[in-house]
Every structure is written in C-alpha cells, then in structure tokens.
Amino acid sequence: MAEINHFEYGWITPALSYALSVLGSILGLICAGRIRTARTSGQRAWWGLLSAWALGGTAIWAMHFMAMLGFAVQNARIRYDVPLTVASTAIAVVAVGIGLAIVGTGRLNPVRLIAGGVFTGAGVAAMHYTGMAAMRLNGSLGYDTDRVVLSVVIAVVAATVALWLAMTVRRGLAIFASALVMGVAVNGMHFTGMSALSVHRHERAAEVSGAGVSTLLVPIMLAVIFGVVGLLYALLAGPTDDDRAASAYLDGRRVLDQAAEPSTPAPDPVGLRARSTLGRPGTPFPSRRDTSR
C-alpha cells in the first residue's frame, strides 16, 4: 500500500479550498434569494441557474479540485482523465440545480426539503467520487466502505441545510455566517471521502495517460474567475428588493398625482363649446345689447 499525503503543500490548499467554498456559497445564497423575489418564471430559471453554478461549480467542484492539488501519492505521478473531470463538474451543477428546483417551486415544506437534500447530496457525493475516478496513476484505488457511507451522509445533511438556507436566509450577515457553515460542511465531506481512499501500487511501472495538474489548473482557475466576475455582474445589474420597492412607490405616487390633478377643459379658441349649447331645451338665448341711442 502506497503512502498518501493529503496536504502536500501544507495549509495553502485547504485554506484556498475553504475560501472557494465560502465565496461560492455567498454568491449562491444571494442568487437563491433573487429566486424568491423574481416576478416571472424566466427570471426564476435565470437566478436558479446562476445559483446552481455558484454552489455546484464554485463552492463544491472548484473547492474539490483545489483540495486535490494537495493530494499526493509517494513515488507516483498523478494525472486526470479530462472527460471524467468535466463530467464531475456537470454532475455538481445539475444536482444543485435540480435540488433548487425541487425546493423552490411551490411552498417550502419538509417533504420538498428532504427530497431536494437527498437528491443534491447524492449528486455531490457522485461528483466527488467521479472526480476521484478521473485520477490516473500507477496503482489501483480502494475505499473504506464505512467512511464512504459517512461521507455520503455528510453530503446529504450538508445539501439539505444548504437548500434550507438558500430558501430562508435574506440578511447580509446571516448569508455570510451561513456560507462559513456551508464551507465547513463541504470541506468536511471532501476530506472524509478522501480519508476513505487507499492506493495499492502496481509492481510494474506503466505509462499513465491524462492531463497533468498544471495543465488543468490554468483553465479551471480562469473558469472560476470569469464565473465569479459574471455572477457579480449579474447581481449588480439585476434589480434588488429595494429597487423594486422604490419603483412601486414611484408608480403609486404617479397614479395618485394624476388622480389629484384637476381636469382642465380642452382648448376652445373659436367658442364652439358655447355655441353647441344654443338651442338646447332650457338654454336661454343671449340678450342683445341695445345699441340704439
């Protein structure tokens, strides 16, 4: 059995992975808050997609890959299967998106929350072990069953709590505190799953195919950066609750002002309105001024 090191670069990779999970959680919770205030189904779908990308793509998957940078096996070179790595990203985003759709359509109740949490948690666990299966090295991977089950339970509980927070938290300080808790839960699930791993080295050295960490790091970091910038732009450009309240207030004032204005008659430069009353029953004829002297 080969020796495994989960913290090859010390505290740097776990600190960065935790920071990514907190950042993604903050953005995801804010976007989820916009789902509740959206006026149309299209707006709800848009904010749901952004929230799924923030939570699934940044808080979960980018955190997973950043933590994997610190993973090393003694005397073994690790590479990654690119299609499986991309598939793990899609699994995380889709799982979170479906979970948000389950709890976000209709009134939130325990049945919806548990169903969304179980589905999302299973998706997060599938993302993790798909990402692990994407590793290529001169050895075979083994897992401790009890710790795998524990990691799945943590994923389900963390996902359920995350969905509940996404549908209930509104204030800035509460969002930040919730993101800190979610970061702990996501990282706890990841390192619990990693602790279940064991590697058995092959006697014969074999050629290992796949992309190296340095090859994947640049596109992944660029995707994270552009994704975060895009999310921030969407949040800043989208109307907030205060904007909607101010718009509604101005619309109401405009209606009241129009109702309070006295009605002014249309211009009548040639006296047509006065002439139109002549000859009506009960309308006296104008008296003629006597001009004779």
C-alpha positions as CSV (number, residue, x, y, z in Angstrom):
1,M,0.0,0.0,0.0
2,A,1.4,3.4,-1.0
3,E,1.8,6.3,1.4
4,I,-0.8,9.1,0.8
5,N,-0.4,12.8,1.7
6,H,-3.5,14.9,1.6
7,F,-1.6,18.2,2.4
8,E,1.4,18.1,0.1
9,Y,1.7,21.9,0.2
10,G,0.7,22.4,3.9
11,W,-2.2,24.7,4.8
12,I,-2.3,26.5,1.5
13,T,-4.6,24.1,-0.4
14,P,-7.1,23.5,2.4
15,A,-7.3,27.2,3.1
16,L,-7.9,28.1,-0.6
17,S,-10.4,25.3,-0.9
18,Y,-12.3,26.6,2.1
19,A,-12.2,30.2,0.7
20,L,-13.6,29.0,-2.6
21,S,-16.4,27.1,-0.9
22,V,-17.3,30.2,1.2
23,L,-17.2,32.5,-1.8
24,G,-19.3,30.2,-3.9
25,S,-21.8,29.8,-1.0
26,I,-22.2,33.5,-0.6
27,L,-22.8,34.1,-4.3
28,G,-25.1,31.1,-4.4
29,L,-27.2,32.2,-1.4
30,I,-27.6,35.7,-2.8
31,C,-28.7,34.3,-6.2
32,A,-31.1,32.0,-4.5
33,G,-32.6,35.0,-2.7
34,R,-33.3,36.5,-6.1
35,I,-35.3,33.4,-7.0
36,R,-37.8,34.2,-4.2
37,T,-38.4,37.7,-5.4
38,A,-38.4,37.0,-9.2
39,R,-41.6,38.0,-10.9
40,T,-41.6,35.6,-13.9
41,S,-40.7,32.0,-14.5
42,G,-37.9,33.1,-16.8
43,Q,-36.3,35.2,-14.1
44,R,-36.6,32.4,-11.6
45,A,-34.9,30.0,-14.0
46,W,-32.1,32.5,-14.7
47,W,-31.3,33.1,-11.0
48,G,-31.7,29.3,-10.3
49,L,-29.1,28.6,-13.0
50,L,-26.7,31.2,-11.5
51,S,-27.2,29.9,-8.0
52,A,-26.5,26.3,-9.2
53,W,-23.3,27.4,-10.9
54,A,-22.2,29.3,-7.8
55,L,-22.9,26.5,-5.4
56,G,-22.2,23.5,-7.6
57,G,-19.4,24.9,-9.7
58,T,-17.5,27.1,-7.3
59,A,-18.5,26.1,-3.7
60,I,-18.3,22.4,-4.4
61,W,-16.4,21.4,-7.5
62,A,-13.8,24.1,-7.6
63,M,-13.2,23.5,-3.9
64,H,-12.8,19.8,-4.6
65,F,-10.2,20.4,-7.3
66,M,-8.3,22.9,-5.2
67,A,-8.1,20.4,-2.3
68,M,-7.0,17.7,-4.8
69,L,-3.9,19.8,-5.6
70,G,-2.6,18.9,-2.2
71,F,-3.2,15.2,-2.8
72,A,0.0,13.2,-3.5
73,V,0.9,9.5,-3.6
74,Q,4.5,8.6,-2.7
75,N,6.6,8.0,-5.9
76,A,3.6,8.2,-8.1
77,R,2.7,10.8,-10.8
78,I,-1.0,11.7,-10.9
79,R,-2.8,12.7,-14.0
80,Y,-6.5,13.2,-14.7
81,D,-9.0,12.0,-17.3
82,V,-10.4,15.2,-18.8
83,P,-13.8,13.9,-19.9
84,L,-14.5,12.5,-16.4
85,T,-13.3,15.7,-14.8
86,V,-15.7,17.7,-16.9
87,A,-18.4,15.2,-16.2
88,S,-17.9,15.7,-12.4
89,T,-18.4,19.4,-12.9
90,A,-21.7,18.9,-14.7
91,I,-22.9,16.5,-12.1
92,A,-22.3,19.0,-9.3
93,V,-24.1,21.9,-11.1
94,V,-27.0,19.8,-12.3
95,A,-27.5,18.2,-8.9
96,V,-27.7,21.5,-7.2
97,G,-29.9,23.0,-9.9
98,I,-32.4,20.2,-9.5
99,G,-32.3,20.5,-5.8
100,L,-33.1,24.2,-6.0
101,A,-35.9,23.4,-8.4
102,I,-37.4,20.9,-6.0
103,V,-37.4,23.3,-3.0
104,G,-38.0,26.5,-5.0
105,T,-41.2,25.5,-6.9
106,G,-44.1,25.9,-4.5
107,R,-44.3,26.4,-0.8
108,L,-41.3,25.1,1.1
109,N,-42.2,22.1,3.3
110,P,-40.3,19.2,5.0
111,V,-41.0,16.8,2.2
112,R,-39.7,19.1,-0.5
113,L,-36.6,19.9,1.6
114,I,-35.7,16.3,2.4
115,A,-36.3,15.2,-1.2
116,G,-34.1,18.1,-2.5
117,G,-31.4,17.4,0.1
118,V,-31.2,13.7,-0.6
119,F,-31.0,14.3,-4.4
120,T,-28.5,17.1,-4.1
121,G,-26.4,15.3,-1.5
122,A,-26.3,12.1,-3.6
123,G,-25.2,14.3,-6.6
124,V,-22.4,15.9,-4.6
125,A,-21.1,12.6,-3.5
126,A,-21.3,11.3,-7.1
127,M,-19.3,14.4,-8.2
128,H,-16.6,13.7,-5.6
129,Y,-16.2,10.0,-6.5
130,T,-16.4,10.7,-10.2
131,G,-13.6,13.2,-9.7
132,M,-11.6,10.6,-7.8
133,A,-12.2,8.1,-10.6
134,A,-10.8,10.6,-13.0
135,M,-7.3,10.2,-11.4
136,R,-4.8,8.2,-13.3
137,L,-1.7,6.8,-11.6
138,N,0.4,3.6,-11.4
139,G,-1.8,1.9,-8.9
140,S,-5.4,0.9,-8.0
141,L,-7.7,2.8,-5.7
142,G,-9.6,1.2,-2.8
143,Y,-12.2,2.7,-0.4
144,D,-13.2,2.0,3.1
145,T,-17.0,1.3,3.0
146,D,-17.8,2.9,6.3
147,R,-16.1,6.1,5.6
148,V,-17.7,6.3,2.1
149,V,-21.1,5.9,3.7
150,L,-20.2,8.6,6.3
151,S,-19.2,11.0,3.5
152,V,-22.5,10.4,1.7
153,V,-24.4,11.1,4.9
154,I,-22.5,14.3,5.4
155,A,-23.1,15.3,1.8
156,V,-26.9,14.8,2.2
157,V,-27.1,16.7,5.5
158,A,-24.9,19.5,4.2
159,A,-27.1,19.7,1.0
160,T,-30.3,19.8,3.0
161,V,-29.0,22.6,5.2
162,A,-27.7,24.5,2.2
163,L,-31.1,24.3,0.4
164,W,-32.9,25.4,3.6
165,L,-30.6,28.3,4.0
166,A,-30.9,29.2,0.3
167,M,-34.7,29.4,0.7
168,T,-34.8,31.2,4.1
169,V,-31.7,33.4,4.6
170,R,-32.1,37.0,3.5
171,R,-29.8,39.3,5.5
172,G,-26.2,40.0,4.6
173,L,-24.7,39.0,7.9
174,A,-26.8,35.8,8.0
175,I,-25.7,34.9,4.5
176,F,-22.1,35.3,5.4
177,A,-22.5,33.2,8.6
178,S,-24.3,30.6,6.6
179,A,-21.6,30.5,4.0
180,L,-19.0,29.9,6.7
181,V,-21.0,26.9,7.9
182,M,-21.5,25.6,4.4
183,G,-17.8,25.8,3.8
184,V,-17.1,23.7,6.8
185,A,-19.7,21.1,5.7
186,V,-18.4,20.9,2.1
187,N,-14.8,20.6,3.1
188,G,-15.7,18.1,5.8
189,M,-17.5,15.9,3.3
190,H,-14.5,16.1,0.9
191,F,-11.8,15.2,3.4
192,T,-14.0,12.4,4.9
193,G,-14.3,10.9,1.5
194,M,-10.5,11.3,0.9
195,S,-9.7,9.6,4.2
196,A,-11.6,6.5,2.9
197,L,-9.1,6.2,0.0
198,S,-6.2,3.8,-0.2
199,V,-3.8,3.3,-3.1
200,H,-2.2,-0.1,-4.0
201,R,0.9,0.4,-6.1
202,H,1.5,-1.8,-9.2
203,E,4.7,-3.7,-9.3
204,R,5.3,-2.9,-12.9
205,A,5.6,0.7,-13.9
206,A,3.1,1.6,-16.6
207,E,2.6,4.6,-18.8
208,V,0.0,6.9,-17.2
209,S,-2.2,8.9,-19.6
210,G,-4.2,12.0,-19.0
211,A,-3.7,15.7,-18.2
212,G,-1.4,16.9,-15.5
213,V,-2.4,19.1,-12.7
214,S,-0.6,22.1,-14.2
215,T,-2.4,21.6,-17.5
216,L,-5.8,21.7,-15.8
217,L,-5.1,24.3,-13.3
218,V,-5.0,27.3,-15.6
219,P,-8.3,26.7,-17.4
220,I,-10.0,25.8,-14.2
221,M,-8.8,29.0,-12.5
222,L,-9.8,31.1,-15.5
223,A,-13.3,29.4,-15.4
224,V,-13.6,30.2,-11.7
225,I,-12.5,33.8,-12.1
226,F,-14.7,34.5,-15.1
227,G,-17.6,32.7,-13.4
228,V,-17.3,34.8,-10.2
229,V,-17.0,38.0,-12.2
230,G,-20.0,37.1,-14.3
231,L,-22.0,36.3,-11.1
232,L,-21.1,39.6,-9.5
233,Y,-22.0,41.5,-12.7
234,A,-25.4,39.7,-12.8
235,L,-26.1,40.5,-9.2
236,L,-25.1,44.2,-9.5
237,A,-27.1,44.6,-12.8
238,G,-30.2,42.9,-11.5
239,P,-32.8,44.8,-9.6
240,T,-32.8,44.3,-5.8
241,D,-35.8,44.3,-3.4
242,D,-35.1,48.0,-2.6
243,D,-35.1,48.8,-6.3
244,R,-38.5,47.1,-6.8
245,A,-39.9,48.8,-3.7
246,A,-38.7,52.2,-4.9
247,S,-40.2,51.6,-8.3
248,A,-43.5,50.5,-6.9
249,Y,-43.6,53.6,-4.6
250,L,-42.9,55.9,-7.6
251,D,-45.6,54.2,-9.7
252,G,-48.0,54.7,-6.8
253,R,-47.2,58.3,-6.4
254,R,-47.5,58.9,-10.1
255,V,-51.0,57.4,-10.1
256,L,-52.1,59.5,-7.1
257,D,-50.7,62.7,-8.6
258,Q,-52.6,62.1,-11.8
259,A,-55.8,61.4,-9.9
260,A,-55.4,64.6,-7.8
261,E,-54.8,66.9,-10.8
262,P,-57.9,69.0,-11.7
263,S,-59.3,68.2,-15.1
264,T,-58.7,71.1,-17.4
265,P,-61.0,71.5,-20.4
266,A,-59.6,71.2,-23.9
267,P,-58.8,74.5,-25.6
268,D,-61.8,76.1,-27.4
269,P,-60.4,79.0,-29.3
270,V,-63.4,79.8,-31.5
271,G,-66.2,79.2,-29.0
272,L,-67.5,76.0,-30.4
273,R,-68.4,74.6,-27.0
274,A,-70.5,77.7,-26.1
275,R,-72.3,77.7,-29.5
276,S,-73.1,74.0,-29.1
277,T,-75.3,74.8,-26.1
278,L,-77.5,77.2,-28.1
279,G,-80.9,75.9,-28.9
280,R,-80.9,73.2,-26.3
281,P,-84.0,73.0,-24.1
282,G,-83.7,75.2,-21.1
283,T,-80.8,77.2,-22.5
284,P,-81.6,80.9,-22.6
285,F,-80.7,82.9,-25.7
286,P,-78.1,85.6,-25.1
287,S,-79.6,89.1,-24.7
288,R,-78.8,91.6,-27.4
289,R,-77.2,94.8,-26.3
290,D,-79.3,97.8,-27.3
291,T,-77.1,99.9,-29.4
292,S,-79.7,102.4,-30.4
293,R,-79.4,105.9,-29.0
